[in-house]
Amino acid sequence: MTKKTVVVLIESDYYEHEIWYYHSRFAESDVTVRFASRLWGQEHITFTGHEYKVPLECRDSFETITDAELDTLAAVIVPSGIVSDRLRYTDDLSKIPPAAAFLQRAFARPQVIKGIICHGLWLTAPIPGLVKGRKLTCHNNLHGDALAYGAEFVDQDLVEDGDLITARTGGHAHLLARAILKRLDAV
């Protein structure tokens, strides 16, 4: 049996408690966690957390994940906080930001679970229609964004809609992780 892998997108201003939880919770269920970001041609980048400024060194780029490799992933998580806002930066406004393009590739694969929590919903903004018609939850501050994206906002802490699992805030990371692990039969 192949070990299951979850990719968590990462950038500076990540919510430490959420990221630490994923690191520990998936590992205890024998699921590999990869933290991936845009490395801008570097071998690694050290990001800092929002609350405590804890450094996290990232050596994995989502830009190098091939379609074949993406097909083998169990899940892709867009975490809370400002991570998604930083990841949706693009030099060329005529192109979809690389992180949003990666997420679009993940959405094209129904076998890959997409976990989006809190402000992670912002990463879907550059791709009109990506969550259109999908049931989801997000931070209350993004309620209007969810409606503008054509999503069906559900006022709950966790919402599952097929291969899309969403949670309200970083404080609900335990709900998101549990739902993903349940789908992976790893709990």
C-alpha positions as CSV (number, residue, x, y, z in Angstrom):
1,M,0.0,0.0,0.0
2,T,1.3,3.4,-0.9
3,K,1.5,6.0,1.9
4,K,-1.0,8.8,1.4
5,T,0.3,12.4,0.9
6,V,-1.4,15.7,1.7
7,V,0.1,18.9,0.3
8,V,-0.5,22.0,2.5
9,L,0.2,25.3,0.7
10,I,2.3,27.7,2.8
11,E,3.5,31.3,2.8
12,S,4.4,33.9,5.5
13,D,1.8,34.9,8.0
14,Y,0.6,31.4,8.4
15,Y,-1.4,30.6,11.5
16,E,1.0,28.5,13.6
17,H,-1.5,26.5,15.6
18,E,-3.2,25.3,12.4
19,I,0.0,24.3,10.7
20,W,1.4,22.6,13.8
21,Y,-1.8,20.7,14.1
22,Y,-1.6,19.4,10.5
23,H,2.0,18.5,11.0
24,S,1.2,16.3,14.0
25,R,-2.2,15.0,13.2
26,F,-1.5,13.7,9.8
27,A,1.8,12.2,10.9
28,E,0.1,10.3,13.7
29,S,-2.2,8.8,11.1
30,D,0.7,7.8,8.9
31,V,-0.1,10.3,6.3
32,T,2.8,12.3,4.8
33,V,2.5,16.1,4.9
34,R,4.3,18.2,2.4
35,F,4.4,22.0,2.8
36,A,4.7,23.5,-0.6
37,S,4.9,27.1,-1.9
38,R,6.3,29.2,-4.7
39,L,10.0,29.2,-4.2
40,W,10.9,31.9,-6.8
41,G,13.8,29.9,-8.2
42,Q,15.4,29.3,-4.8
43,E,16.2,26.0,-3.1
44,H,14.2,27.0,0.0
45,I,12.4,29.9,1.6
46,T,11.9,30.4,5.3
47,F,8.4,31.7,6.1
48,T,7.3,33.1,9.4
49,G,4.1,32.6,11.3
50,H,1.6,35.3,12.1
51,E,1.2,35.0,15.9
52,Y,4.7,34.0,17.1
53,K,6.8,34.7,14.0
54,V,7.9,31.0,14.1
55,P,10.1,30.2,11.1
56,L,9.1,27.3,8.8
57,E,11.6,26.3,6.1
58,C,9.9,25.2,2.8
59,R,11.9,23.2,0.2
60,D,8.9,22.0,-1.8
61,S,7.4,23.9,-4.8
62,F,3.9,23.3,-6.0
63,E,5.2,24.6,-9.4
64,T,7.2,21.4,-9.8
65,I,4.4,19.0,-9.0
66,T,3.6,17.2,-12.3
67,D,0.2,16.1,-13.3
68,A,1.2,12.5,-12.7
69,E,2.3,13.3,-9.2
70,L,-0.8,15.4,-8.5
71,D,-2.9,12.4,-9.5
72,T,-1.3,10.5,-6.6
73,L,-2.0,13.1,-3.9
74,A,-4.7,12.4,-1.3
75,A,-5.5,16.0,-0.6
76,V,-4.5,19.6,-1.1
77,I,-5.1,22.1,1.7
78,V,-5.3,25.9,1.4
79,P,-4.8,27.1,5.0
80,S,-6.2,30.0,6.9
81,G,-4.8,33.5,7.4
82,I,-3.0,35.6,4.9
83,V,-1.3,32.6,3.2
84,S,-3.8,32.6,0.3
85,D,-3.6,36.3,-0.2
86,R,0.2,36.1,-0.5
87,L,0.0,33.1,-2.8
88,R,-2.4,34.7,-5.3
89,Y,0.3,37.3,-6.3
90,T,1.3,37.2,-9.9
91,D,3.8,39.3,-11.9
92,D,1.7,39.0,-15.0
93,L,-1.9,40.1,-14.5
94,S,-2.9,38.4,-17.8
95,K,-2.1,35.0,-16.2
96,I,-3.6,33.1,-13.3
97,P,-1.3,33.2,-10.3
98,P,0.8,30.0,-10.1
99,A,-0.8,28.9,-6.8
100,A,-4.3,29.5,-8.1
101,A,-3.4,27.5,-11.3
102,F,-2.1,24.6,-9.1
103,L,-5.4,24.7,-7.1
104,Q,-7.3,24.7,-10.4
105,R,-5.4,21.6,-11.4
106,A,-6.3,19.9,-8.1
107,F,-10.0,20.8,-8.6
108,A,-9.8,19.1,-12.0
109,R,-9.1,15.8,-10.1
110,P,-12.1,14.6,-8.2
111,Q,-10.0,11.9,-6.5
112,V,-7.9,14.6,-4.8
113,I,-9.6,16.1,-1.7
114,K,-9.5,19.9,-1.6
115,G,-9.5,21.4,1.9
116,I,-10.0,25.1,2.2
117,I,-10.2,26.8,5.5
118,C,-11.0,30.3,6.6
119,H,-9.4,33.0,4.3
120,G,-8.0,30.2,2.1
121,L,-11.1,30.8,-0.1
122,W,-9.2,33.9,-1.4
123,L,-7.0,31.6,-3.6
124,T,-10.1,30.7,-5.7
125,A,-10.8,34.4,-6.6
126,P,-8.6,34.5,-9.7
127,I,-10.5,31.5,-11.2
128,P,-14.2,32.5,-11.9
129,G,-16.5,29.6,-11.4
130,L,-14.1,27.3,-9.5
131,V,-16.4,27.1,-6.5
132,K,-19.6,28.2,-8.3
133,G,-22.5,26.2,-7.1
134,R,-20.5,24.4,-4.4
135,K,-21.6,24.3,-0.8
136,L,-18.9,25.7,1.5
137,T,-18.1,27.7,4.6
138,C,-15.4,30.2,5.3
139,H,-14.6,33.0,7.7
140,N,-17.5,35.2,8.3
141,N,-15.6,38.1,6.8
142,L,-15.6,36.3,3.5
143,H,-19.3,35.5,3.4
144,G,-19.7,38.2,0.7
145,D,-16.7,36.8,-1.3
146,A,-18.2,33.3,-1.2
147,L,-21.5,34.7,-2.6
148,A,-19.6,36.7,-5.2
149,Y,-17.8,33.6,-6.4
150,G,-21.2,31.9,-6.9
151,A,-20.8,29.5,-4.0
152,E,-23.6,28.4,-1.7
153,F,-22.5,29.6,1.7
154,V,-23.5,27.3,4.6
155,D,-23.4,28.8,8.1
156,Q,-21.5,25.9,9.8
157,D,-18.0,25.2,11.1
158,L,-17.4,22.4,8.6
159,V,-19.0,21.7,5.2
160,E,-18.4,18.8,2.9
161,D,-19.4,18.9,-0.7
162,G,-18.0,16.0,-2.6
163,D,-14.3,16.4,-3.0
164,L,-14.4,19.9,-1.4
165,I,-14.2,20.2,2.4
166,T,-14.2,23.6,4.0
167,A,-13.9,24.9,7.5
168,R,-14.8,28.3,9.0
169,T,-11.5,29.4,10.7
170,G,-8.0,28.2,11.6
171,G,-9.4,27.3,14.9
172,H,-11.4,24.6,13.1
173,A,-8.3,22.9,11.7
174,H,-9.1,19.8,13.8
175,L,-12.5,19.5,12.1
176,L,-11.0,19.8,8.6
177,A,-8.2,17.3,9.3
178,R,-10.6,14.8,10.9
179,A,-12.9,15.0,7.8
180,I,-10.0,14.5,5.4
181,L,-8.6,11.6,7.4
182,K,-12.0,10.0,7.6
183,R,-12.2,10.2,3.8
184,L,-8.7,8.6,3.6
185,D,-9.8,5.9,6.0
186,A,-6.8,6.9,8.2
187,V,-8.6,7.6,11.5
